[in-house]
Amino acid sequence: MDLGIIAAIAMLVFWAIATFMFEAPGYVHLLLTAGVFLLIWRIVVRGSPKK
């Protein structure tokens, strides 16, 4: 696992904790968007062939 995937999972975990345990403001949901984007992006980059 690279650092990008670990960061994406950390963002998703923080989003879940903030959403379900506290009354999270709207901007916290940007972590969901950024976390999913980063996770998909890093998985695609890892699977693409090297030049």
Biopython code that builds the backbone (N, CA, C, O; Angstrom):
import numpy as np
from Bio.PDB.StructureBuilder import StructureBuilder

atoms = [
    (1, "MET", "N", (0.833, -1.177, 0.000)),
    (1, "MET", "CA", (0.000, 0.000, 0.000)),
    (1, "MET", "C", (0.880, 1.244, 0.000)),
    (1, "MET", "O", (1.903, 1.301, 0.683)),
    (2, "ASP", "N", (0.478, 2.204, -0.753)),
    (2, "ASP", "CA", (1.249, 3.437, -0.761)),
    (2, "ASP", "C", (0.592, 4.482, 0.145)),
    (2, "ASP", "O", (-0.480, 4.251, 0.706)),
    (3, "LEU", "N", (1.237, 5.602, 0.273)),
    (3, "LEU", "CA", (0.793, 6.642, 1.196)),
    (3, "LEU", "C", (-0.554, 7.238, 0.779)),
    (3, "LEU", "O", (-1.340, 7.634, 1.639)),
    (4, "GLY", "N", (-0.828, 7.308, -0.510)),
    (4, "GLY", "CA", (-2.100, 7.863, -0.989)),
    (4, "GLY", "C", (-3.295, 7.016, -0.574)),
    (4, "GLY", "O", (-4.338, 7.553, -0.200)),
    (5, "ILE", "N", (-3.151, 5.712, -0.637)),
    (5, "ILE", "CA", (-4.240, 4.825, -0.245)),
    (5, "ILE", "C", (-4.461, 4.900, 1.266)),
    (5, "ILE", "O", (-5.602, 4.899, 1.728)),
    (6, "ILE", "N", (-3.392, 4.963, 2.021)),
    (6, "ILE", "CA", (-3.522, 5.079, 3.475)),
    (6, "ILE", "C", (-4.195, 6.401, 3.849)),
    (6, "ILE", "O", (-5.030, 6.436, 4.753)),
    (7, "ALA", "N", (-3.840, 7.477, 3.167)),
    (7, "ALA", "CA", (-4.466, 8.779, 3.419)),
    (7, "ALA", "C", (-5.949, 8.756, 3.064)),
    (7, "ALA", "O", (-6.767, 9.335, 3.779)),
    (8, "ALA", "N", (-6.297, 8.096, 1.972)),
    (8, "ALA", "CA", (-7.704, 8.007, 1.563)),
    (8, "ALA", "C", (-8.511, 7.227, 2.592)),
    (8, "ALA", "O", (-9.621, 7.627, 2.942)),
    (9, "ILE", "N", (-7.971, 6.134, 3.070)),
    (9, "ILE", "CA", (-8.684, 5.345, 4.076)),
    (9, "ILE", "C", (-8.816, 6.133, 5.375)),
    (9, "ILE", "O", (-9.849, 6.058, 6.040)),
    (10, "ALA", "N", (-7.782, 6.890, 5.742)),
    (10, "ALA", "CA", (-7.851, 7.720, 6.945)),
    (10, "ALA", "C", (-8.931, 8.792, 6.814)),
    (10, "ALA", "O", (-9.658, 9.057, 7.771)),
    (11, "MET", "N", (-9.041, 9.410, 5.633)),
    (11, "MET", "CA", (-10.092, 10.403, 5.412)),
    (11, "MET", "C", (-11.475, 9.782, 5.529)),
    (11, "MET", "O", (-12.375, 10.373, 6.125)),
    (12, "LEU", "N", (-11.645, 8.593, 4.962)),
    (12, "LEU", "CA", (-12.943, 7.929, 5.024)),
    (12, "LEU", "C", (-13.298, 7.526, 6.452)),
    (12, "LEU", "O", (-14.460, 7.619, 6.847)),
    (13, "VAL", "N", (-12.325, 7.083, 7.222)),
    (13, "VAL", "CA", (-12.582, 6.725, 8.614)),
    (13, "VAL", "C", (-12.946, 7.966, 9.425)),
    (13, "VAL", "O", (-13.890, 7.940, 10.215)),
    (14, "PHE", "N", (-12.197, 9.055, 9.231)),
    (14, "PHE", "CA", (-12.507, 10.298, 9.939)),
    (14, "PHE", "C", (-13.898, 10.810, 9.558)),
    (14, "PHE", "O", (-14.639, 11.282, 10.420)),
    (15, "TRP", "N", (-14.256, 10.720, 8.275)),
    (15, "TRP", "CA", (-15.584, 11.136, 7.838)),
    (15, "TRP", "C", (-16.667, 10.306, 8.521)),
    (15, "TRP", "O", (-17.668, 10.848, 8.990)),
    (16, "ALA", "N", (-16.463, 8.988, 8.576)),
    (16, "ALA", "CA", (-17.464, 8.114, 9.193)),
    (16, "ALA", "C", (-17.629, 8.420, 10.675)),
    (16, "ALA", "O", (-18.752, 8.469, 11.179)),
    (17, "ILE", "N", (-16.525, 8.623, 11.372)),
    (17, "ILE", "CA", (-16.605, 8.946, 12.798)),
    (17, "ILE", "C", (-17.312, 10.282, 13.009)),
    (17, "ILE", "O", (-18.189, 10.397, 13.866)),
    (18, "ALA", "N", (-16.933, 11.285, 12.230)),
    (18, "ALA", "CA", (-17.535, 12.613, 12.383)),
    (18, "ALA", "C", (-19.015, 12.608, 12.013)),
    (18, "ALA", "O", (-19.800, 13.344, 12.610)),
    (19, "THR", "N", (-19.403, 11.795, 11.046)),
    (19, "THR", "CA", (-20.786, 11.783, 10.597)),
    (19, "THR", "C", (-21.695, 11.018, 11.545)),
    (19, "THR", "O", (-22.785, 11.486, 11.872)),
    (20, "PHE", "N", (-21.262, 9.862, 11.983)),
    (20, "PHE", "CA", (-22.151, 8.999, 12.752)),
    (20, "PHE", "C", (-22.057, 9.202, 14.260)),
    (20, "PHE", "O", (-22.985, 8.827, 14.976)),
    (21, "MET", "N", (-20.980, 9.777, 14.764)),
    (21, "MET", "CA", (-20.842, 9.947, 16.208)),
    (21, "MET", "C", (-21.100, 11.383, 16.650)),
    (21, "MET", "O", (-21.468, 11.617, 17.801)),
    (22, "PHE", "N", (-20.916, 12.328, 15.769)),
    (22, "PHE", "CA", (-21.110, 13.737, 16.099)),
    (22, "PHE", "C", (-22.062, 14.346, 15.083)),
    (22, "PHE", "O", (-22.419, 13.713, 14.089)),
    (23, "GLU", "N", (-22.464, 15.571, 15.343)),
    (23, "GLU", "CA", (-23.292, 16.276, 14.379)),
    (23, "GLU", "C", (-22.358, 17.088, 13.479)),
    (23, "GLU", "O", (-22.041, 18.243, 13.765)),
    (24, "ALA", "N", (-21.932, 16.461, 12.395)),
    (24, "ALA", "CA", (-20.896, 17.036, 11.534)),
    (24, "ALA", "C", (-21.478, 18.140, 10.649)),
    (24, "ALA", "O", (-22.575, 17.998, 10.109)),
    (25, "PRO", "N", (-20.729, 19.246, 10.506)),
    (25, "PRO", "CA", (-21.159, 20.286, 9.570)),
    (25, "PRO", "C", (-20.992, 19.820, 8.125)),
    (25, "PRO", "O", (-20.368, 18.791, 7.867)),
    (26, "GLY", "N", (-21.539, 20.564, 7.210)),
    (26, "GLY", "CA", (-21.573, 20.164, 5.812)),
    (26, "GLY", "C", (-20.223, 19.978, 5.160)),
    (26, "GLY", "O", (-20.063, 19.111, 4.300)),
    (27, "TYR", "N", (-19.247, 20.779, 5.555)),
    (27, "TYR", "CA", (-17.940, 20.681, 4.903)),
    (27, "TYR", "C", (-17.208, 19.390, 5.245)),
    (27, "TYR", "O", (-16.258, 19.029, 4.551)),
    (28, "VAL", "N", (-17.619, 18.688, 6.290)),
    (28, "VAL", "CA", (-16.985, 17.414, 6.634)),
    (28, "VAL", "C", (-17.259, 16.384, 5.539)),
    (28, "VAL", "O", (-16.462, 15.469, 5.333)),
    (29, "HIS", "N", (-18.369, 16.530, 4.847)),
    (29, "HIS", "CA", (-18.715, 15.583, 3.794)),
    (29, "HIS", "C", (-17.803, 15.710, 2.568)),
    (29, "HIS", "O", (-17.821, 14.849, 1.689)),
    (30, "LEU", "N", (-17.014, 16.774, 2.513)),
    (30, "LEU", "CA", (-15.993, 16.865, 1.464)),
    (30, "LEU", "C", (-14.924, 15.800, 1.661)),
    (30, "LEU", "O", (-14.266, 15.400, 0.701)),
    (31, "LEU", "N", (-14.745, 15.335, 2.898)),
    (31, "LEU", "CA", (-13.792, 14.250, 3.141)),
    (31, "LEU", "C", (-14.239, 12.971, 2.440)),
    (31, "LEU", "O", (-13.407, 12.201, 1.960)),
    (32, "LEU", "N", (-15.539, 12.745, 2.382)),
    (32, "LEU", "CA", (-16.057, 11.571, 1.670)),
    (32, "LEU", "C", (-15.709, 11.659, 0.193)),
    (32, "LEU", "O", (-15.215, 10.698, -0.397)),
    (33, "THR", "N", (-15.967, 12.811, -0.396)),
    (33, "THR", "CA", (-15.678, 13.003, -1.814)),
    (33, "THR", "C", (-14.181, 12.885, -2.095)),
    (33, "THR", "O", (-13.776, 12.185, -3.022)),
    (34, "ALA", "N", (-13.370, 13.563, -1.304)),
    (34, "ALA", "CA", (-11.920, 13.527, -1.509)),
    (34, "ALA", "C", (-11.346, 12.143, -1.233)),
    (34, "ALA", "O", (-10.448, 11.695, -1.946)),
    (35, "GLY", "N", (-11.850, 11.464, -0.217)),
    (35, "GLY", "CA", (-11.343, 10.140, 0.119)),
    (35, "GLY", "C", (-11.634, 9.109, -0.953)),
    (35, "GLY", "O", (-10.764, 8.312, -1.305)),
    (36, "VAL", "N", (-12.853, 9.119, -1.474)),
    (36, "VAL", "CA", (-13.213, 8.166, -2.531)),
    (36, "VAL", "C", (-12.435, 8.480, -3.804)),
    (36, "VAL", "O", (-11.947, 7.569, -4.473)),
    (37, "PHE", "N", (-12.316, 9.764, -4.144)),
    (37, "PHE", "CA", (-11.556, 10.151, -5.329)),
    (37, "PHE", "C", (-10.106, 9.705, -5.223)),
    (37, "PHE", "O", (-9.559, 9.122, -6.159)),
    (38, "LEU", "N", (-9.487, 9.978, -4.086)),
    (38, "LEU", "CA", (-8.082, 9.623, -3.894)),
    (38, "LEU", "C", (-7.878, 8.116, -3.911)),
    (38, "LEU", "O", (-6.897, 7.631, -4.474)),
    (39, "LEU", "N", (-8.785, 7.378, -3.307)),
    (39, "LEU", "CA", (-8.669, 5.923, -3.280)),
    (39, "LEU", "C", (-8.766, 5.335, -4.684)),
    (39, "LEU", "O", (-7.948, 4.496, -5.063)),
    (40, "ILE", "N", (-9.751, 5.764, -5.451)),
    (40, "ILE", "CA", (-9.900, 5.259, -6.824)),
    (40, "ILE", "C", (-8.709, 5.664, -7.681)),
    (40, "ILE", "O", (-8.206, 4.860, -8.466)),
    (41, "TRP", "N", (-8.260, 6.895, -7.538)),
    (41, "TRP", "CA", (-7.136, 7.391, -8.335)),
    (41, "TRP", "C", (-5.869, 6.594, -8.052)),
    (41, "TRP", "O", (-5.169, 6.198, -8.985)),
    (42, "ARG", "N", (-5.564, 6.352, -6.782)),
    (42, "ARG", "CA", (-4.345, 5.613, -6.441)),
    (42, "ARG", "C", (-4.413, 4.152, -6.882)),
    (42, "ARG", "O", (-3.395, 3.578, -7.269)),
    (43, "ILE", "N", (-5.591, 3.549, -6.828)),
    (43, "ILE", "CA", (-5.732, 2.165, -7.301)),
    (43, "ILE", "C", (-5.504, 2.108, -8.809)),
    (43, "ILE", "O", (-4.833, 1.198, -9.295)),
    (44, "VAL", "N", (-6.050, 3.062, -9.550)),
    (44, "VAL", "CA", (-5.865, 3.083, -10.998)),
    (44, "VAL", "C", (-4.409, 3.331, -11.344)),
    (44, "VAL", "O", (-3.882, 2.692, -12.255)),
    (45, "VAL", "N", (-3.743, 4.238, -10.644)),
    (45, "VAL", "CA", (-2.343, 4.557, -10.926)),
    (45, "VAL", "C", (-1.461, 3.339, -10.640)),
    (45, "VAL", "O", (-0.527, 3.062, -11.391)),
    (46, "ARG", "N", (-1.752, 2.614, -9.561)),
    (46, "ARG", "CA", (-0.961, 1.416, -9.247)),
    (46, "ARG", "C", (-1.109, 0.337, -10.308)),
    (46, "ARG", "O", (-0.162, -0.404, -10.572)),
    (47, "GLY", "N", (-2.301, 0.238, -10.927)),
    (47, "GLY", "CA", (-2.552, -0.818, -11.889)),
    (47, "GLY", "C", (-2.130, -0.483, -13.309)),
    (47, "GLY", "O", (-2.076, -1.374, -14.157)),
    (48, "SER", "N", (-1.830, 0.780, -13.590)),
    (48, "SER", "CA", (-1.454, 1.148, -14.944)),
    (48, "SER", "C", (-0.007, 0.744, -15.217)),
    (48, "SER", "O", (0.829, 0.774, -14.315)),
    (49, "PRO", "N", (0.291, 0.365, -16.473)),
    (49, "PRO", "CA", (1.660, -0.066, -16.784)),
    (49, "PRO", "C", (2.638, 1.116, -16.718)),
    (49, "PRO", "O", (2.272, 2.260, -16.988)),
    (50, "LYS", "N", (3.863, 0.817, -16.361)),
    (50, "LYS", "CA", (4.913, 1.837, -16.267)),
    (50, "LYS", "C", (5.445, 2.150, -17.662)),
    (50, "LYS", "O", (5.431, 1.296, -18.549)),
    (51, "LYS", "N", (5.908, 3.365, -17.843)),
    (51, "LYS", "CA", (6.445, 3.761, -19.146)),
    (51, "LYS", "C", (7.900, 3.407, -19.244)),
    (51, "LYS", "O", (8.530, 3.663, -20.270)),
]
sb = StructureBuilder()
sb.init_structure("model")
sb.init_model(0)
sb.init_chain("A")
sb.init_seg("    ")
for serial, (resi, resn, name, xyz) in enumerate(atoms, 1):
    if name == "N":
        sb.init_residue(resn, " ", resi, " ")
    sb.init_atom(name, np.array(xyz, "f"), 0.0, 1.0, " ", f" {name:<3s}", serial, name[0])
structure = sb.get_structure()
